[in-house]
């Protein structure tokens, strides 16, 4: 898993991000556009919620000047549309509970079922 994490955000996101820096003492601290932990959680979320039945589809990471977008194939597990719905009142359902359990045990995700809050 460590190699997976390094491959995804070390090579792609880090190499394609702008980095600011702040001077401290006799050195400096790099401040990347996207914190490693945030990118990791986004990618893990995309993998956990992906619909693996869509043959030929894949998770995408697209980077723009002002944002990063992580796309995962598949809509809501129940098939409902989110338009006009209160996102805080939609119950969490797992599409891939085994993957969720593995990533949770590896501490690659925060709390299972927390959703976007």
C-alpha positions as CSV (number, residue, x, y, z in Angstrom):
1,X,0.0,0.0,0.0
2,X,2.8,2.4,0.7
3,X,4.0,2.1,-2.9
4,X,0.4,2.7,-4.1
5,X,0.2,5.9,-2.1
6,X,3.7,7.1,-3.2
7,X,2.9,6.3,-6.9
8,X,-0.4,8.2,-6.9
9,X,0.4,11.4,-5.2
10,X,4.1,11.5,-5.1
11,X,4.6,11.1,-8.9
12,X,1.5,12.7,-10.3
13,X,0.2,15.3,-7.8
14,X,3.5,16.4,-6.4
15,X,5.2,16.7,-9.8
16,X,2.3,18.7,-11.2
17,X,1.7,21.0,-8.2
18,X,2.9,24.4,-7.5
19,X,4.8,24.8,-4.3
20,X,5.1,27.8,-2.1
21,X,7.6,28.1,0.7
22,X,8.0,29.9,3.9
23,X,11.4,30.9,5.4
24,X,12.1,29.6,8.9
25,X,15.3,30.1,10.8
26,X,18.1,29.1,8.4
27,X,15.9,27.0,6.1
28,X,12.5,26.9,4.6
29,X,9.3,24.9,4.7
30,X,7.6,23.8,1.4
31,X,3.9,24.2,1.3
32,X,2.4,22.3,-1.6
33,X,-0.9,23.3,-3.2
34,X,-2.5,20.1,-2.0
35,X,-1.6,18.4,1.3
36,X,-0.6,14.8,0.9
37,X,-3.2,13.6,3.4
38,X,-6.0,15.4,1.5
39,X,-5.0,13.9,-1.8
40,X,-4.7,10.4,-0.2
41,X,-8.1,10.6,1.3
42,X,-9.6,11.8,-2.0
43,X,-8.0,8.9,-3.9
44,X,-9.0,6.4,-1.3
45,X,-12.6,7.7,-1.3
46,X,-12.7,7.4,-5.1
47,X,-11.4,3.8,-5.0
48,X,-13.8,2.8,-2.2
49,X,-16.9,4.3,-3.9
50,X,-16.0,3.3,-7.5
51,X,-18.3,1.1,-9.4
52,X,-16.0,-1.7,-10.5
53,X,-18.8,-3.2,-12.7
54,X,-18.3,-0.4,-15.3
55,X,-15.8,-2.2,-17.6
56,X,-13.0,0.0,-19.0
57,X,-13.6,2.8,-16.5
58,X,-11.0,4.1,-14.1
59,X,-10.4,6.7,-11.4
60,X,-9.0,10.0,-12.8
61,X,-7.1,12.8,-11.2
62,X,-7.3,16.0,-13.2
63,X,-5.3,19.0,-12.2
64,X,-6.1,22.6,-13.2
65,X,-4.5,25.9,-12.4
66,X,-7.0,26.5,-9.6
67,X,-8.2,23.1,-8.4
68,X,-7.8,19.3,-8.4
69,X,-10.6,17.0,-9.4
70,X,-10.8,13.3,-8.5
71,X,-13.4,11.4,-10.6
72,X,-14.6,7.9,-9.7
73,X,-17.0,6.0,-12.0
74,X,-20.4,5.2,-10.6
75,X,-23.3,7.3,-9.1
76,X,-25.2,6.7,-5.9
77,X,-25.4,3.1,-4.9
78,X,-29.2,3.4,-4.7
79,X,-29.4,5.1,-8.1
80,X,-31.1,8.2,-6.8
81,X,-30.3,11.7,-8.1
82,X,-28.8,14.2,-5.6
83,X,-30.4,17.2,-7.3
84,X,-32.5,19.1,-4.8
85,X,-31.7,16.8,-1.9
86,X,-30.3,17.7,1.5
87,X,-26.9,15.9,1.4
88,X,-26.7,15.7,5.2
89,X,-29.9,13.6,5.3
90,X,-29.0,11.0,2.7
91,X,-27.9,7.8,4.5
92,X,-24.4,6.4,3.8
93,X,-24.3,3.1,1.9
94,X,-21.2,1.2,1.0
95,X,-20.6,-0.1,-2.5
96,X,-17.4,-1.9,-1.6
97,X,-17.5,-2.7,2.1
98,X,-14.4,-5.0,2.0
99,X,-12.3,-2.2,0.4
100,X,-13.7,0.3,3.0
101,X,-12.7,-2.1,5.8
102,X,-9.2,-2.6,4.5
103,X,-8.5,1.1,4.0
104,X,-10.0,1.9,7.4
105,X,-7.7,-0.7,9.1
106,X,-4.7,0.8,7.2
107,X,-5.7,4.2,8.6
108,X,-5.9,5.6,5.0
109,X,-9.3,7.0,5.6
110,X,-10.9,8.8,8.6
111,X,-14.2,7.6,9.9
112,X,-16.2,5.1,7.8
113,X,-19.6,6.4,6.8
114,X,-18.9,10.0,7.8
115,X,-19.7,11.3,4.3
116,X,-19.2,15.0,3.2
117,X,-19.8,17.2,6.3
